Every structure is written in C-alpha cells, then in structure tokens.
Amino acid sequence: MTYLLDTNICIYIIKRKPAIVLEKFSRITLGSVAISTITLAELEYGVRKSTNPEKI
C-alpha cells in the first residue's frame, strides 16, 4: 500500500508533533510513502515565507 501524505501530515512529521503521527509514520516503509507535487510546492512556499527558514 502507498501512502500519499498531505501538507499537514508532512509538517507534523517535520516538527515531530503530535507524537502519534510520528509514531505511525515510523512504522511505514520508505518505499510506500509519497507526496504530491502540490504538497511539495506548499512546503517550499512555507519555507520561503518563513521568518526562520533554516529552522526547517
């Protein structure tokens, strides 16, 4: 099964909060995870818009 992560889930994983999301994500094999080009663009936009992009 392939999991398509949305922007919010990606942000939860990056920030490691809430812990339950990270716990569930850690059980998934890397080959079964994907993000859409829209999610990638939203994450890139968020980094550019951030006042502290190096924190990401």
MOPAC internal coordinates of N, CA, C and O (Angstrom, degrees):
PM7 1SCF
backbone

  N    0.0000 0     0.00 0     0.00 0    0    0    0
  C    1.4483 1     0.00 0     0.00 0    1    0    0
  C    1.5309 1   108.75 1     0.00 0    2    1    0
  O    1.2310 1   120.53 1   -42.01 1    3    2    1
  N    1.3270 1   116.59 1   137.99 1    3    2    1
  C    1.4601 1   121.77 1   176.57 1    5    3    2
  C    1.5229 1   109.44 1  -105.39 1    6    5    3
  O    1.2310 1   121.26 1   -45.93 1    7    6    5
  N    1.3213 1   115.20 1   134.07 1    7    6    5
  C    1.4625 1   121.82 1   178.60 1    9    7    6
  C    1.5228 1   108.73 1  -102.89 1   10    9    7
  O    1.2310 1   120.28 1   -54.82 1   11   10    9
  N    1.3232 1   117.06 1   125.18 1   11   10    9
  C    1.4589 1   122.55 1   176.63 1   13   11   10
  C    1.5265 1   107.19 1  -100.01 1   14   13   11
  O    1.2310 1   121.04 1   -70.01 1   15   14   13
  N    1.3262 1   115.63 1   109.99 1   15   14   13
  C    1.4637 1   120.69 1  -175.67 1   17   15   14
  C    1.5221 1   110.49 1   -83.41 1   18   17   15
  O    1.2310 1   120.68 1   -41.95 1   19   18   17
  N    1.3177 1   116.30 1   138.05 1   19   18   17
  C    1.4619 1   119.59 1   174.92 1   21   19   18
  C    1.5273 1   109.35 1   -91.65 1   22   21   19
  O    1.2310 1   120.97 1    -5.51 1   23   22   21
  N    1.3102 1   115.76 1   174.49 1   23   22   21
  C    1.4637 1   121.33 1  -175.44 1   25   23   22
  C    1.5232 1   112.10 1   -59.22 1   26   25   23
  O    1.2310 1   120.02 1   135.78 1   27   26   25
  N    1.3167 1   117.57 1   -44.22 1   27   26   25
  C    1.4649 1   120.01 1  -178.49 1   29   27   26
  C    1.5196 1   111.83 1   -61.40 1   30   29   27
  O    1.2310 1   120.09 1   136.43 1   31   30   29
  N    1.3208 1   117.43 1   -43.57 1   31   30   29
  C    1.4630 1   120.29 1   179.57 1   33   31   30
  C    1.5258 1   110.00 1   -64.50 1   34   33   31
  O    1.2310 1   119.81 1   139.42 1   35   34   33
  N    1.3264 1   117.97 1   -40.58 1   35   34   33
  C    1.4694 1   120.61 1   177.19 1   37   35   34
  C    1.5228 1   110.78 1   -59.93 1   38   37   35
  O    1.2310 1   120.23 1   137.52 1   39   38   37
  N    1.3164 1   117.16 1   -42.48 1   39   38   37
  C    1.4658 1   121.00 1   179.35 1   41   39   38
  C    1.5207 1   110.54 1   -65.57 1   42   41   39
  O    1.2310 1   120.24 1   139.21 1   43   42   41
  N    1.3258 1   117.14 1   -40.79 1   43   42   41
  C    1.4681 1   120.13 1   176.71 1   45   43   42
  C    1.5235 1   110.43 1   -59.39 1   46   45   43
  O    1.2310 1   120.34 1   137.88 1   47   46   45
  N    1.3223 1   116.96 1   -42.12 1   47   46   45
  C    1.4655 1   120.95 1  -179.54 1   49   47   46
  C    1.5220 1   110.37 1   -67.44 1   50   49   47
  O    1.2310 1   120.06 1   136.87 1   51   50   49
  N    1.3212 1   117.49 1   -43.13 1   51   50   49
  C    1.4668 1   121.28 1   179.01 1   53   51   50
  C    1.5260 1   110.73 1   -61.28 1   54   53   51
  O    1.2310 1   120.48 1   136.05 1   55   54   53
  N    1.3281 1   116.68 1   -43.95 1   55   54   53
  C    1.4682 1   121.35 1  -178.09 1   57   55   54
  C    1.5267 1   113.29 1   -83.80 1   58   57   55
  O    1.2310 1   121.01 1   170.81 1   59   58   57
  N    1.3353 1   115.67 1    -9.19 1   59   58   57
  C    1.4703 1   122.24 1  -179.66 1   61   59   58
  C    1.5251 1   112.71 1    60.95 1   62   61   59
  O    1.2310 1   120.74 1  -148.38 1   63   62   61
  N    1.3289 1   116.20 1    31.62 1   63   62   61
  C    1.4641 1   122.30 1   178.06 1   65   63   62
  C    1.5134 1   108.62 1  -143.83 1   66   65   63
  O    1.2310 1   118.15 1   -41.19 1   67   66   65
  N    1.2662 1   121.12 1   138.81 1   67   66   65
  C    1.4580 1   128.16 1    -6.49 1   69   67   66
  C    1.5342 1   111.26 1   -72.87 1   70   69   67
  O    1.2310 1   121.33 1   -25.44 1   71   70   69
  N    1.2909 1   115.05 1   154.56 1   71   70   69
  C    1.4615 1   121.67 1  -174.58 1   73   71   70
  C    1.5260 1   112.74 1   -59.08 1   74   73   71
  O    1.2310 1   119.83 1   146.84 1   75   74   73
  N    1.3161 1   117.93 1   -33.16 1   75   74   73
  C    1.4667 1   120.77 1  -178.25 1   77   75   74
  C    1.5241 1   111.67 1   -62.60 1   78   77   75
  O    1.2310 1   120.06 1   145.24 1   79   78   77
  N    1.3268 1   117.49 1   -34.76 1   79   78   77
  C    1.4715 1   120.51 1   178.70 1   81   79   78
  C    1.5219 1   109.57 1   -67.44 1   82   81   79
  O    1.2310 1   120.16 1   133.74 1   83   82   81
  N    1.3216 1   117.30 1   -46.26 1   83   82   81
  C    1.4589 1   121.20 1   179.16 1   85   83   82
  C    1.5235 1   110.88 1   -63.24 1   86   85   83
  O    1.2310 1   120.45 1   141.15 1   87   86   85
  N    1.3183 1   116.74 1   -38.85 1   87   86   85
  C    1.4649 1   121.26 1   178.66 1   89   87   86
  C    1.5315 1   110.72 1   -61.91 1   90   89   87
  O    1.2310 1   120.43 1   133.26 1   91   90   89
  N    1.3204 1   116.79 1   -46.74 1   91   90   89
  C    1.4695 1   120.30 1   179.21 1   93   91   90
  C    1.5245 1   110.91 1   -66.59 1   94   93   91
  O    1.2310 1   120.23 1   139.81 1   95   94   93
  N    1.3268 1   117.17 1   -40.19 1   95   94   93
  C    1.4590 1   121.20 1   179.85 1   97   95   94
  C    1.5258 1   111.15 1   -63.13 1   98   97   95
  O    1.2310 1   120.02 1   142.77 1   99   98   97
  N    1.3144 1   117.57 1   -37.23 1   99   98   97
  C    1.4649 1   121.07 1  -177.50 1  101   99   98
  C    1.5261 1   112.34 1   -66.25 1  102  101   99
  O    1.2310 1   119.92 1   162.91 1  103  102  101
  N    1.3175 1   117.75 1   -17.09 1  103  102  101
  C    1.4698 1   121.77 1   179.18 1  105  103  102
  C    1.5263 1   112.80 1   -87.38 1  106  105  103
  O    1.2310 1   120.10 1   172.49 1  107  106  105
  N    1.3103 1   117.41 1    -7.51 1  107  106  105
  C    1.4634 1   121.99 1  -176.27 1  109  107  106
  C    1.5288 1   108.94 1   -95.39 1  110  109  107
  O    1.2310 1   120.45 1   -44.32 1  111  110  109
  N    1.3223 1   116.74 1   135.68 1  111  110  109
  C    1.4610 1   119.72 1   177.47 1  113  111  110
  C    1.5301 1   109.71 1   -72.74 1  114  113  111
  O    1.2310 1   120.92 1   -34.99 1  115  114  113
  N    1.3205 1   115.84 1   145.01 1  115  114  113
  C    1.4646 1   120.63 1  -175.19 1  117  115  114
  C    1.5209 1   113.10 1   -59.20 1  118  117  115
  O    1.2310 1   119.50 1   146.16 1  119  118  117
  N    1.2974 1   118.55 1   -33.84 1  119  118  117
  C    1.4542 1   121.16 1  -179.50 1  121  119  118
  C    1.5159 1   114.27 1   -69.15 1  122  121  119
  O    1.2310 1   120.57 1   171.11 1  123  122  121
  N    1.3198 1   116.52 1    -8.89 1  123  122  121
  C    1.4645 1   119.43 1  -177.67 1  125  123  122
  C    1.5240 1   112.55 1  -110.30 1  126  125  123
  O    1.2310 1   120.55 1  -159.32 1  127  126  125
  N    1.3372 1   116.55 1    20.68 1  127  126  125
  C    1.4662 1   121.52 1  -179.70 1  129  127  126
  C    1.5241 1   108.92 1  -122.66 1  130  129  127
  O    1.2310 1   120.87 1   -41.65 1  131  130  129
  N    1.3276 1   115.94 1   138.35 1  131  130  129
  C    1.4638 1   120.71 1   178.39 1  133  131  130
  C    1.5234 1   109.20 1  -145.42 1  134  133  131
  O    1.2310 1   121.26 1   -19.78 1  135  134  133
  N    1.3397 1   115.19 1   160.22 1  135  134  133
  C    1.4626 1   120.76 1   170.55 1  137  135  134
  C    1.5226 1   107.09 1  -130.23 1  138  137  135
  O    1.2310 1   120.90 1   -27.32 1  139  138  137
  N    1.3127 1   115.88 1   152.68 1  139  138  137
  C    1.4660 1   120.39 1   179.23 1  141  139  138
  C    1.5284 1   109.83 1   -81.56 1  142  141  139
  O    1.2310 1   120.90 1   -14.54 1  143  142  141
  N    1.3179 1   115.89 1   165.46 1  143  142  141
  C    1.4641 1   119.65 1   176.20 1  145  143  142
  C    1.5269 1   110.36 1   -65.54 1  146  145  143
  O    1.2310 1   120.12 1   150.64 1  147  146  145
  N    1.3108 1   117.38 1   -29.36 1  147  146  145
  C    1.4684 1   120.72 1   177.14 1  149  147  146
  C    1.5255 1   109.89 1   -66.17 1  150  149  147
  O    1.2310 1   120.30 1   135.15 1  151  150  149
  N    1.3391 1   117.03 1   -44.85 1  151  150  149
  C    1.4674 1   120.74 1   177.99 1  153  151  150
  C    1.5199 1   110.16 1   -61.80 1  154  153  151
  O    1.2310 1   120.02 1   136.10 1  155  154  153
  N    1.3241 1   117.56 1   -43.90 1  155  154  153
  C    1.4622 1   121.14 1   178.01 1  157  155  154
  C    1.5231 1   110.55 1   -58.79 1  158  157  155
  O    1.2310 1   120.37 1   134.24 1  159  158  157
  N    1.3201 1   116.90 1   -45.76 1  159  158  157
  C    1.4668 1   120.81 1   179.77 1  161  159  158
  C    1.5257 1   111.11 1   -63.18 1  162  161  159
  O    1.2310 1   120.04 1   139.73 1  163  162  161
  N    1.3229 1   117.52 1   -40.27 1  163  162  161
  C    1.4663 1   120.49 1   178.78 1  165  163  162
  C    1.5269 1   111.28 1   -65.43 1  166  165  163
  O    1.2310 1   120.11 1   140.90 1  167  166  165
  N    1.3262 1   117.39 1   -39.10 1  167  166  165
  C    1.4661 1   120.43 1   177.75 1  169  167  166
  C    1.5294 1   110.69 1   -66.58 1  170  169  167
  O    1.2310 1   120.31 1   136.60 1  171  170  169
  N    1.3343 1   117.01 1   -43.40 1  171  170  169
  C    1.4676 1   120.67 1   177.82 1  173  171  170
  C    1.5224 1   110.95 1   -62.19 1  174  173  171
  O    1.2310 1   120.32 1   138.14 1  175  174  173
  N    1.3143 1   116.99 1   -41.86 1  175  174  173
  C    1.4620 1   121.29 1   177.93 1  177  175  174
  C    1.5290 1   110.19 1   -61.47 1  178  177  175
  O    1.2310 1   120.40 1   136.67 1  179  178  177
  N    1.3114 1   116.84 1   -43.33 1  179  178  177
  C    1.4583 1   120.91 1   179.23 1  181  179  178
  C    1.5171 1   112.61 1   -61.31 1  182  181  179
  O    1.2310 1   120.54 1   141.21 1  183  182  181
  N    1.3282 1   116.57 1   -38.79 1  183  182  181
  C    1.4677 1   120.48 1   178.20 1  185  183  182
  C    1.5229 1   109.90 1   -66.49 1  186  185  183
  O    1.2310 1   120.24 1   134.76 1  187  186  185
  N    1.3420 1   117.15 1   -45.24 1  187  186  185
  C    1.4721 1   120.21 1   179.63 1  189  187  186
  C    1.5237 1   111.66 1   -63.75 1  190  189  187
  O    1.2310 1   120.37 1   143.95 1  191  190  189
  N    1.3160 1   116.89 1   -36.05 1  191  190  189
  C    1.4588 1   122.17 1  -178.19 1  193  191  190
  C    1.5359 1   112.34 1   -78.12 1  194  193  191
  O    1.2310 1   120.52 1   158.54 1  195  194  193
  N    1.3154 1   116.62 1   -21.46 1  195  194  193
  C    1.4616 1   121.96 1  -175.13 1  197  195  194
  C    1.5254 1   111.50 1   -63.60 1  198  197  195
  O    1.2310 1   121.05 1   -35.38 1  199  198  197
  N    1.3178 1   115.59 1   144.62 1  199  198  197
  C    1.4614 1   120.10 1   175.29 1  201  199  198
  C    1.5227 1   111.25 1   -79.53 1  202  201  199
  O    1.2310 1   120.47 1   168.31 1  203  202  201
  N    1.3335 1   116.70 1   -11.69 1  203  202  201
  C    1.4572 1   121.33 1  -179.57 1  205  203  202
  C    1.5313 1   109.61 1  -139.30 1  206  205  203
  O    1.2310 1   119.52 1  -113.80 1  207  206  205
  N    1.3517 1   118.52 1    66.20 1  207  206  205
  C    1.4674 1   120.82 1  -174.39 1  209  207  206
  C    1.5253 1   114.11 1   -64.35 1  210  209  207
  O    1.2310 1   119.35 1   153.14 1  211  210  209
  N    1.3308 1   118.85 1   -26.86 1  211  210  209
  C    1.4637 1   119.66 1   179.88 1  213  211  210
  C    1.5233 1   111.72 1   -68.29 1  214  213  211
  O    1.2310 1   120.27 1   161.65 1  215  214  213
  N    1.3067 1   117.08 1   -18.35 1  215  214  213
  C    1.4625 1   121.26 1   177.27 1  217  215  214
  C    1.5250 1   111.07 1   -67.84 1  218  217  215
  O    1.2310 1   120.31 1   151.94 1  219  218  217
  N    1.3107 1   117.02 1   -28.06 1  219  218  217
  C    1.4616 1   122.46 1   178.92 1  221  219  218
  C    1.4884 1   107.20 1   -76.57 1  222  221  219
  O    1.2310 1   120.10 1   180.00 1  223  222  221

